[in-house]
């Protein structure tokens, strides 16, 4: 591929003797790329001044080989032209005038950010290829600084947790469209059916967190309390909301479909409803139950009405018992560590830790007491000290005081360990011992004896495969922990140091 370096060889460029950047403007003539392929690898980036202009025509390609395009003049790409961003690492498109791309490819590498800080965003008339990591816009600049897709404009990529727009995306035209928005760590897409008018324009972003405490940037950071609801809506999820900006048109009659966040916990999916903030309360947008489930990535739809400024997830049931946050499973040697958070708890009784070896049939391996009622984030941890060889699937199921249940998403870990032994800790002990046992020891009996076999006072509490042993006041020294099960009798030495 032949590359032409745009430096002093181009009459439209005014640069210093060291050629630190490529600058268009400052009294120079407009620069036109009429077909062909042009590469710009100037170290300090490409600068278009207020009196400068760059035009791509006749299927021209402009290869951006640096990390900055600063446009305060005119950057115009005709139909069929391509702006190709290839500089590895984080890239920035800044300035005060939106560059107008036809086709634009963000190919600066998976995991790398493309930061759109231009105060007028960027315009896309053809296709955007989002092959980078996260693309960001300035959230405080809302729709003005967004990725703006014209009528019939499309994109590829951008719909995974690792690859989406953390900020605002706008769409003009009368074609159906999915907004590839998210939080920067989680994608939360929103789709619209085809508007009736080609001039309709809507802008969308995902705002993570409780709508009652996280403000709406496009509405003077106004709060949308989740307690302000209109029947039949009884509760609203605190996981987040979609900022909905009808730049042109009301959106009334559009079908809105969203991808559910993790932790939306209703008794059943049939209680979920898409809701809209009308300025005073959350109102129902779903004529009937239509959620495909209540897990992350499931869909929920509704019909837009005029006057809505935000979209959320509501329920016709009473306050959702638990709003789950993150759930993570990680290996530590031959043990699994499960960590999860709740963002809100209402009459929550306890958690059941469940494990499966086939991803379908789950069994309880432990219980964890819950906070009960809390509006603050709570963190929980469970250790599975005896995972099965091979794949282990984990989930956490919440049980409230009324018996209602909801579960996290499923996480999987692979193990190749020789499990099946009783574990006792800590050693030495100052008076309390914890005993973890593998499957098959549910009915085991535990006692503590001296080395010569005389039983000593000890209180054993707990059940199933996890027990706690409280030792009486003993003389410091070595003792035996006796575990009697249907597998026989096992003895383990313990060291007591009061």
C-alpha positions as CSV (number, residue, x, y, z in Angstrom):
1,X,0.0,0.0,0.0
2,X,1.5,3.3,-1.1
3,X,1.5,6.1,1.5
4,X,2.0,9.8,0.9
5,X,3.1,11.7,3.9
6,X,1.2,15.0,4.2
7,X,3.9,17.4,5.4
8,X,5.7,20.2,3.5
9,X,5.0,18.5,0.2
10,X,1.3,19.6,0.4
11,X,0.7,23.3,-0.3
12,X,-2.3,23.3,2.0
13,X,-0.2,22.5,5.0
14,X,1.5,25.0,7.2
15,X,4.0,23.3,9.5
16,X,7.1,24.1,11.6
17,X,10.5,23.1,10.4
18,X,10.3,20.1,12.7
19,X,6.9,19.1,11.2
20,X,5.3,18.4,14.6
21,X,1.8,18.4,13.2
22,X,-0.2,18.6,10.0
23,X,-2.1,21.9,9.9
24,X,-4.7,23.0,7.4
25,X,-5.6,26.7,7.4
26,X,-3.7,29.8,8.5
27,X,-4.0,31.4,5.1
28,X,-3.3,28.3,3.1
29,X,-5.5,27.0,0.3
30,X,-8.2,24.4,0.9
31,X,-6.9,20.8,0.7
32,X,-8.8,18.4,-1.6
33,X,-8.1,14.6,-1.7
34,X,-9.7,13.7,-5.1
35,X,-9.6,9.9,-5.1
36,X,-6.7,7.8,-4.1
37,X,-5.1,7.1,-0.7
38,X,-3.4,9.6,1.5
39,X,-1.6,8.9,4.8
40,X,-0.9,11.3,7.6
41,X,1.6,10.2,10.2
42,X,2.5,13.6,11.7
43,X,3.6,13.0,15.3
44,X,1.5,15.7,17.0
45,X,-1.7,15.1,15.1
46,X,-3.8,16.7,12.4
47,X,-5.1,20.3,13.0
48,X,-7.8,22.0,10.9
49,X,-8.0,25.7,11.8
50,X,-11.1,27.8,11.6
51,X,-10.2,29.0,8.1
52,X,-9.0,25.6,6.9
53,X,-10.8,22.8,5.1
54,X,-10.2,19.3,3.9
55,X,-12.5,17.6,1.3
56,X,-12.5,13.9,0.4
57,X,-14.1,13.0,-2.9
58,X,-14.3,10.3,-5.5
59,X,-13.9,7.4,-3.0
60,X,-10.8,8.9,-1.5
61,X,-9.2,7.4,1.7
62,X,-7.6,9.5,4.4
63,X,-5.4,7.4,6.7
64,X,-5.1,9.0,10.1
65,X,-1.9,7.6,11.4
66,X,-1.7,9.8,14.5
67,X,-3.7,10.0,17.6
68,X,-5.4,13.3,17.2
69,X,-7.8,15.0,14.7
70,X,-8.6,18.5,15.9
71,X,-11.2,20.1,13.6
72,X,-12.3,23.7,14.0
73,X,-12.7,24.3,10.3
74,X,-14.4,22.1,7.7
75,X,-13.8,18.4,7.2
76,X,-16.1,17.0,4.5
77,X,-16.1,13.5,3.1
78,X,-18.3,12.9,0.0
79,X,-20.2,9.7,-0.6
80,X,-17.9,6.6,-0.8
81,X,-15.0,8.3,1.0
82,X,-13.3,6.7,4.0
83,X,-11.6,8.2,7.1
84,X,-9.4,5.4,8.5
85,X,-8.0,5.8,12.0
86,X,-5.1,3.4,12.4
87,X,-2.9,4.8,15.1
88,X,-2.7,2.2,17.9
89,X,-3.7,3.4,21.3
90,X,-6.1,6.0,22.5
91,X,-7.3,8.5,19.9
92,X,-9.1,11.8,20.1
93,X,-11.3,13.8,17.8
94,X,-11.4,17.3,19.2
95,X,-12.2,20.8,18.1
96,X,-15.2,23.1,17.7
97,X,-16.7,22.0,14.4
98,X,-18.0,18.5,13.8
99,X,-16.1,16.6,11.0
100,X,-18.5,15.2,8.5
101,X,-17.4,11.6,7.7
102,X,-19.0,9.3,5.1
103,X,-17.4,6.0,6.0
104,X,-15.3,6.1,9.2
105,X,-13.3,3.2,10.6
106,X,-12.0,3.3,14.2
107,X,-9.3,0.6,13.9
108,X,-7.0,1.8,16.6
109,X,-6.9,-1.6,18.3
110,X,-9.2,-3.6,20.6
111,X,-9.4,-2.2,24.1
112,X,-8.3,1.3,23.0
113,X,-10.5,4.4,23.5
114,X,-11.7,6.7,20.7
115,X,-12.5,9.9,22.6
116,X,-14.9,12.3,20.9
117,X,-14.4,15.6,22.6
118,X,-15.3,17.9,19.7
119,X,-18.0,20.2,21.0
120,X,-20.2,19.4,18.0
121,X,-19.5,15.7,18.0
122,X,-19.0,13.9,14.7
123,X,-21.3,13.4,11.7
124,X,-21.6,10.0,10.0
125,X,-23.4,9.7,6.6
126,X,-22.4,6.2,5.5
127,X,-21.0,3.5,7.8
128,X,-19.0,3.6,11.1
129,X,-16.9,0.6,11.8
130,X,-16.3,0.4,15.6
131,X,-13.3,-1.9,15.8
132,X,-11.7,-0.2,18.8
133,X,-12.6,-0.6,22.4
134,X,-14.8,2.0,24.1
135,X,-15.8,5.1,22.2
136,X,-16.6,8.1,24.5
137,X,-18.3,11.4,24.2
138,X,-18.5,14.2,26.7
139,X,-21.7,13.4,28.7
140,X,-22.2,17.0,29.9
141,X,-22.4,18.0,26.2
142,X,-25.2,15.5,25.7
143,X,-26.6,15.3,22.1
144,X,-24.5,18.2,20.8
145,X,-21.3,16.3,21.3
146,X,-22.6,12.9,20.2
147,X,-21.9,10.4,17.4
148,X,-24.5,11.6,14.9
149,X,-25.8,9.1,12.4
150,X,-27.6,10.6,9.3
151,X,-30.6,9.0,7.5
152,X,-29.7,5.5,6.4
153,X,-26.3,5.6,8.2
154,X,-25.2,2.4,9.9
155,X,-22.5,0.9,12.0
156,X,-20.7,-2.4,12.7
157,X,-19.3,-3.5,16.0
158,X,-20.1,-1.6,19.1
159,X,-22.6,-3.9,20.8
160,X,-20.5,-5.7,23.5
161,X,-19.4,-4.9,27.0
162,X,-15.9,-4.3,25.6
163,X,-17.0,-2.3,22.5
164,X,-19.7,0.4,22.6
165,X,-20.3,4.1,23.1
166,X,-19.9,5.4,26.6
167,X,-21.9,8.6,26.0
168,X,-24.4,9.9,23.5
169,X,-25.4,8.6,20.1
170,X,-27.9,10.5,17.9
171,X,-29.9,9.2,14.9
172,X,-31.7,11.2,12.2
173,X,-34.0,9.7,9.6
174,X,-36.9,7.3,9.1
175,X,-35.1,4.0,9.5
176,X,-35.1,1.7,12.6
177,X,-31.9,1.9,14.6
178,X,-30.2,0.4,17.6
179,X,-28.2,2.9,19.8
180,X,-24.9,1.1,20.7
181,X,-24.7,2.8,24.2
182,X,-23.4,1.7,27.6
183,X,-21.5,2.6,30.7
184,X,-18.0,2.0,29.6
185,X,-18.0,-1.5,31.2
186,X,-21.5,-2.7,30.2
187,X,-23.4,-2.3,27.0
188,X,-27.0,-1.3,27.4
189,X,-28.5,-0.9,23.9
190,X,-31.8,0.8,23.1
191,X,-33.6,0.2,19.7
192,X,-36.3,2.2,18.0
193,X,-38.7,1.3,15.2
194,X,-38.6,3.4,12.0
195,X,-39.9,6.9,12.5
196,X,-42.5,8.2,10.1
197,X,-40.5,11.4,9.3
198,X,-37.1,11.6,7.7
199,X,-36.2,14.7,9.8
200,X,-36.9,13.0,13.1
201,X,-33.8,13.0,15.3
202,X,-33.3,11.3,18.7
203,X,-30.3,11.1,21.0
204,X,-29.7,8.4,23.6
205,X,-27.3,7.5,26.4
206,X,-27.2,5.0,29.2
207,X,-26.9,6.5,32.7
208,X,-25.9,3.8,35.2
209,X,-27.1,4.1,38.8
210,X,-30.2,5.1,40.7
211,X,-32.2,7.6,38.7
212,X,-33.2,9.1,42.0
213,X,-29.6,10.0,42.9
214,X,-27.9,10.2,39.5
215,X,-29.0,13.3,37.6
216,X,-30.1,13.6,34.0
217,X,-27.4,15.6,32.1
218,X,-29.8,16.8,29.4
219,X,-32.3,18.1,31.9
220,X,-30.1,20.2,34.2
221,X,-29.1,17.1,36.1
222,X,-32.6,16.7,37.4
223,X,-33.4,13.6,39.5
224,X,-36.1,11.1,38.7
225,X,-37.1,9.5,42.0
226,X,-37.9,5.8,41.7
227,X,-40.6,6.3,44.3
228,X,-42.6,8.6,42.0
229,X,-44.7,6.2,40.0
230,X,-48.1,6.1,38.3
231,X,-50.2,2.9,38.5
232,X,-49.9,0.2,37.4
233,X,-46.2,0.8,38.0
234,X,-45.3,-0.1,41.6
235,X,-41.5,0.1,41.5
236,X,-38.6,1.2,39.3
237,X,-35.2,-0.4,39.1
238,X,-32.2,1.5,40.5
239,X,-29.8,0.0,38.0
240,X,-30.0,2.9,35.6
241,X,-31.9,4.7,33.0
242,X,-31.7,5.8,29.3
243,X,-31.5,9.5,28.7
244,X,-34.0,10.1,25.8
245,X,-33.7,13.4,23.9
246,X,-36.2,14.1,21.1
247,X,-34.1,16.6,19.2
248,X,-36.6,16.7,16.4
249,X,-40.0,15.0,16.7
250,X,-41.8,13.7,19.8
251,X,-41.1,10.0,19.2
252,X,-44.8,9.2,20.0
253,X,-45.8,5.8,18.7
254,X,-42.2,4.5,18.3
255,X,-41.6,1.0,19.6
256,X,-38.7,1.1,22.1
257,X,-36.8,-2.1,22.9
258,X,-34.0,-2.2,25.5
259,X,-31.5,-4.7,26.7
260,X,-31.9,-5.3,30.4
261,X,-29.1,-4.6,32.8
262,X,-27.9,-7.3,35.3
263,X,-29.7,-7.4,38.6
264,X,-33.2,-6.6,37.5
265,X,-35.0,-8.8,40.0
266,X,-38.8,-9.1,39.8
267,X,-40.7,-12.1,41.0
268,X,-41.3,-13.1,37.4
269,X,-40.5,-11.4,34.1
270,X,-44.3,-10.9,33.6
271,X,-44.2,-8.1,36.1
272,X,-41.6,-6.1,34.2
273,X,-42.6,-3.0,32.2
274,X,-40.8,-0.4,30.2
275,X,-41.4,3.0,31.9
276,X,-40.8,6.6,30.9
277,X,-40.2,9.7,33.0
278,X,-42.8,12.4,32.1
279,X,-41.4,15.2,34.2
280,X,-43.2,14.2,37.4
281,X,-43.4,10.4,37.6
282,X,-42.5,7.1,35.9
283,X,-45.4,6.0,33.7
284,X,-46.1,2.7,32.0
285,X,-45.0,2.3,28.3
286,X,-45.7,-1.5,28.0
287,X,-49.3,-2.3,27.1
288,X,-48.8,-5.9,28.2
289,X,-46.0,-8.2,29.6
290,X,-43.4,-8.8,26.9
291,X,-40.0,-9.2,28.7
292,X,-38.1,-12.2,27.4
293,X,-36.7,-12.8,30.9
294,X,-35.3,-10.8,33.8
295,X,-31.6,-11.6,33.2
296,X,-28.9,-9.4,31.8
297,X,-29.3,-9.1,28.0
298,X,-33.0,-10.1,27.9
299,X,-35.2,-7.6,26.1
300,X,-38.2,-5.4,27.1
301,X,-40.3,-3.3,24.9
302,X,-42.8,-0.4,25.1
303,X,-44.5,2.3,23.0
304,X,-43.2,5.9,23.3
305,X,-45.5,8.7,24.2
306,X,-44.8,12.4,23.9
307,X,-43.2,14.3,26.7
308,X,-40.8,11.5,27.9
309,X,-37.3,12.5,28.8
310,X,-35.9,9.2,30.3
311,X,-36.6,5.5,29.9
312,X,-36.3,3.0,32.7
313,X,-37.2,-0.5,33.9
314,X,-40.3,-0.7,36.1
315,X,-42.4,-3.4,37.7
316,X,-46.1,-3.9,38.5
317,X,-45.0,-5.7,41.7
318,X,-44.2,-4.1,45.0
319,X,-40.6,-2.9,45.7
320,X,-38.2,-5.4,44.2
321,X,-36.6,-7.4,47.1
322,X,-33.1,-7.1,45.9
323,X,-31.2,-5.2,43.2
324,X,-28.0,-7.2,42.5
325,X,-24.8,-5.4,41.5
326,X,-21.7,-7.2,40.3
327,X,-21.2,-10.9,40.7
328,X,-17.8,-12.4,40.2
329,X,-16.3,-15.9,40.4
330,X,-12.5,-16.4,40.5
331,X,-10.1,-19.2,41.2
332,X,-7.7,-19.3,44.1
333,X,-5.7,-22.5,43.8
334,X,-8.3,-25.3,44.0
335,X,-10.9,-23.1,45.6
336,X,-13.6,-20.8,44.1
337,X,-14.1,-17.4,45.6
338,X,-17.6,-15.9,44.9
339,X,-18.2,-12.2,45.4
340,X,-21.4,-10.3,44.8
341,X,-22.9,-7.0,45.7
342,X,-26.4,-5.7,46.2
343,X,-27.4,-2.1,45.5
344,X,-30.6,-2.3,47.5
345,X,-32.3,-4.8,49.7
346,X,-35.9,-4.9,50.9
347,X,-37.1,-7.6,53.3
348,X,-34.2,-9.8,52.1
349,X,-33.8,-13.0,54.2
350,X,-30.8,-14.8,52.9
351,X,-28.8,-15.9,49.9
352,X,-28.4,-19.5,48.6
353,X,-25.1,-20.3,46.9
354,X,-25.7,-22.7,44.1
355,X,-23.4,-24.9,42.0
356,X,-23.9,-27.0,38.9
357,X,-21.7,-29.2,36.8
358,X,-23.9,-29.1,33.7
359,X,-25.2,-25.5,33.8
360,X,-28.8,-26.6,34.2
361,X,-29.3,-28.5,37.4
362,X,-28.1,-26.5,40.5
363,X,-27.7,-27.6,44.0
364,X,-27.3,-25.6,47.2
365,X,-23.7,-25.6,48.6
366,X,-24.2,-22.9,51.2
367,X,-26.3,-20.1,52.7
368,X,-25.3,-16.5,53.5
369,X,-27.3,-14.2,55.8
370,X,-28.5,-11.0,54.2
371,X,-28.5,-7.5,55.4
372,X,-32.3,-7.5,55.2
373,X,-33.2,-3.9,54.5
374,X,-30.6,-1.6,53.0
375,X,-30.4,1.3,50.5
376,X,-26.6,1.2,50.5
377,X,-24.4,-1.2,48.6
378,X,-23.6,-4.5,50.4
379,X,-20.8,-6.9,49.6
380,X,-20.8,-10.6,50.2
381,X,-18.2,-13.4,49.8
382,X,-18.4,-17.2,49.8
383,X,-15.6,-19.7,49.4
384,X,-16.3,-23.0,47.7
385,X,-13.4,-25.1,49.0
386,X,-14.4,-28.3,47.2
387,X,-15.3,-27.5,43.6
388,X,-15.8,-30.5,41.3
389,X,-13.2,-31.5,38.8
390,X,-14.1,-29.9,35.4
391,X,-16.5,-27.1,34.9
392,X,-18.3,-25.6,37.9
393,X,-21.3,-23.2,37.3
394,X,-22.2,-20.8,40.1
395,X,-25.1,-18.5,40.8
396,X,-26.5,-16.7,43.8
397,X,-30.2,-16.9,44.6
398,X,-31.8,-14.4,46.9
399,X,-34.7,-15.4,49.1
400,X,-36.9,-12.7,50.7
401,X,-39.0,-13.1,53.8
402,X,-42.1,-13.9,51.7
403,X,-40.3,-16.7,49.9
404,X,-39.8,-14.8,46.6
405,X,-36.6,-15.7,44.8
406,X,-34.4,-14.1,42.1
407,X,-30.9,-15.1,40.9
408,X,-27.8,-13.6,39.5
409,X,-26.4,-14.5,36.1
410,X,-24.3,-17.7,36.0
411,X,-20.5,-17.7,36.2
412,X,-18.3,-20.7,35.3
413,X,-14.9,-21.9,36.5
414,X,-12.8,-24.8,35.3
415,X,-10.9,-26.9,37.9
416,X,-8.5,-29.9,37.7
417,X,-7.9,-30.7,41.3
418,X,-8.0,-33.8,43.5
419,X,-10.7,-32.8,45.9
420,X,-12.5,-34.8,48.6
421,X,-10.6,-34.2,51.8
422,X,-11.8,-32.5,55.0
423,X,-10.3,-29.1,55.7
424,X,-9.8,-27.6,59.1
425,X,-8.6,-24.0,59.8
426,X,-7.1,-22.0,61.3
427,X,-4.1,-23.9,62.5
428,X,-3.0,-23.1,65.2
429,X,-6.4,-22.2,66.8
430,X,-7.1,-19.9,69.7
431,X,-10.5,-21.5,70.4
432,X,-12.5,-21.6,67.2
433,X,-12.1,-24.0,64.3
434,X,-13.9,-24.0,60.9
435,X,-14.5,-27.4,59.3
436,X,-15.3,-27.6,55.5
437,X,-16.2,-31.0,54.1
438,X,-16.8,-32.4,50.6
439,X,-20.1,-33.8,49.3
440,X,-21.1,-36.9,51.1
441,X,-20.3,-35.5,54.6
442,X,-23.7,-33.8,55.1
443,X,-24.5,-36.0,58.2
444,X,-21.0,-36.2,59.6
445,X,-20.5,-36.1,63.4
446,X,-17.6,-34.1,64.8
447,X,-15.8,-34.4,68.1
448,X,-12.5,-33.3,69.7
449,X,-10.3,-35.6,71.7
450,X,-6.9,-35.7,73.3
451,X,-4.1,-37.6,71.6
452,X,-4.9,-40.6,73.8
453,X,-8.6,-40.6,72.8
454,X,-10.3,-38.8,75.7
455,X,-13.1,-36.6,74.4
456,X,-12.9,-32.9,75.5
457,X,-15.7,-30.3,75.6
458,X,-16.4,-28.7,72.3
459,X,-19.5,-27.0,70.8
460,X,-20.3,-27.8,67.1
461,X,-22.6,-25.5,65.2
462,X,-23.6,-25.1,61.6
463,X,-24.9,-27.7,59.3
464,X,-24.4,-29.6,56.0
465,X,-20.8,-29.3,54.8
466,X,-19.6,-26.3,56.9
467,X,-19.3,-26.5,60.7
468,X,-17.9,-24.3,63.4
469,X,-16.2,-25.8,66.5
470,X,-15.9,-23.8,69.7
471,X,-13.3,-25.3,71.9
472,X,-13.6,-25.2,75.7
473,X,-10.8,-23.8,77.8
474,X,-8.1,-26.4,77.3
475,X,-4.4,-26.8,78.0
476,X,-2.3,-25.7,75.1
477,X,-1.2,-28.5,73.0
478,X,-2.1,-31.0,70.2
479,X,-5.6,-32.5,69.9
480,X,-7.5,-34.6,67.4
481,X,-10.6,-33.6,65.4
482,X,-12.6,-36.7,64.7
483,X,-15.0,-36.7,61.7
484,X,-17.3,-39.7,61.5
485,X,-19.3,-40.1,58.3
486,X,-20.7,-42.8,56.0
487,X,-17.2,-42.8,54.5
488,X,-15.7,-43.9,57.8
489,X,-13.7,-42.2,60.5
490,X,-11.1,-39.5,59.8
491,X,-8.8,-37.8,62.4
492,X,-7.0,-34.6,61.9
493,X,-4.4,-33.1,64.3
494,X,-5.2,-29.6,65.6
495,X,-2.9,-27.3,67.6
496,X,-4.6,-25.3,70.4
497,X,-2.8,-22.1,71.5
498,X,-5.1,-20.0,73.8
